Amino acid sequence: MILPMKDTYRVIGRVVLAASLLYPSSFLSAFAAITNLPDLGDESIAVISPAQERKLGEELMRQSRQTLAFMNDPEISDYIQSLGQRLVANSDNPQKDFRFFVINNPTINAFAVPGGFIGVHTGLILASQNEAELASVMAHETAHITQRHIPRLIAESQRTNLPAMAAILAGILLASSGHQGGEAAIALTSAAVAQKGINYTRSFEEEADRIGMQILAQSGFDPRAMPAFFEQMQNLNRLNDTSLPEFLRTHPVTTNRIADSRNRAEKFIVRQAPDSSDFQHVRAKIRALAPGNVDEITRGFRDNLTQGKYLNAEAERYGYVVALLRARQIPTARAEVQKLLAKQPNKISYRILEAETEMAAEKYPQALATYADIYAKAPTSAPLMRYYVSALLTIGKHQQAKDLLNTALQQRPEDPELYRMLAQASDGIGDKYAAHKAMGEHYYLSGSPRAAIEQFQLAGRYAGDNFYLQSSLEARITTIKEEMAVYQKK
């Protein structure tokens, strides 16, 4: 049967609550940091509908913004979303709405959240030796979603007692978040329960490998990248005695699993597609934005260019310019940007660097002229929109920024950063109602429902006697309060 939405959340929540009676506080704190789900109790649950699964995923995403370091760089985010959509288009559910996002975390991992949300760590992007390896992990996670592994797990609870189900579900959801302890959480129950949980998750991994490899091949990537990545992880494990790679904590790799994936890959036609330029540029940008001494990072790029230590010269120079701007070495950055533009004068990422260099130098007319020129040629570029709006807000052109943001939000209504910028733009032109309303949406999407309600209430003070505006705000507040009531019930 399919339960009503509210009842479904309570069922899942009570499974998690039951886990609190079985596991130590370290496990609970890590799990609570990701989910804060409602209680779960009715073990007769059979399945969650796709709409319910999506709703659960959206709540998990809002909560995770409180604890995970989401990468806010628009170009890195856009690349991962584009690569993900390429894979989804060749899956068995190409119509499903997926959201791929990047977590700024040096560990090597990726994870799937119910409803079509897939997170990729920056550490995974850097550890992938080629684009096909990165795509292989993303295809694997895509298969977890298209095969509805979490709903199938919950359906299994019909044949599993409540404490056992609590162990399995809580452990898998924890593991999916990228936090340590998921597999260990399952093992904390009795031997029989632990074995059942591990077998069930292994079956999911095997299916995700098989389906993921099909997605990978149909998307034009070499299927052999999947076993190659598994072998790389296994080698890292052998070389590091003190710290298990995060990927292996959530995706255990065995010799049999590598052999199975390699045998499966041999059945596909060999594809030796070169890495995309975007893949190399994104990797360089992640390195340029990494924590650490900025001067040392800059020096590293300069030395690589001097000594020819790079796979893609333009990508290495691109990362060099990003690091130079961080280090406020503006004249050198300007000179290096011109070298990039001499090679590809119309590449959007290079033109953005050109404009950002002038913004850093406070040469605002030149920067805005560059942005206006790029926008006229590429009005649908999401990264360009973000940079252009940021420049407009810096200079105080709030109305123009607001107009662009209203267009951007039609395409990406789930982006909390766009709402924050909209609040700033609205406040700049004196529209307090719109400013508080936009800030309310920012807080809501960022996992702070109480702060969101406060902003909507403040917006009401500026709505006057406008019945439509007041009604809209009241309806929004009511919806959020109802969601809070569901997730707070124990």
FENKAFEN-V893169 format. One record per helix or strand of 3 or more residues. SS is the DSSP state (hx for helix, st for strand). FROM is the first residue (numbers start at 1). TO is the last residue. Records with the same first field share a line. If there is no record, write none. Layout:
BEGIN
SS=FROM-TO / FROM-TO
END
This chain:
BEGIN
hx=5-20 / 25-34 / 50-64 / 74-88 / 122-127 / 131-146 / 149-159 / 162-176 / 182-187 / 191-218 / 224-239 / 246-250 / 255-265 / 277-288 / 294-307 / 313-326 / 330-343 / 348-360 / 364-377 / 382-395 / 398-411 / 416-428 / 432-445 / 449-461 / 467-488
st=99-103 / 110-113 / 117-121
END
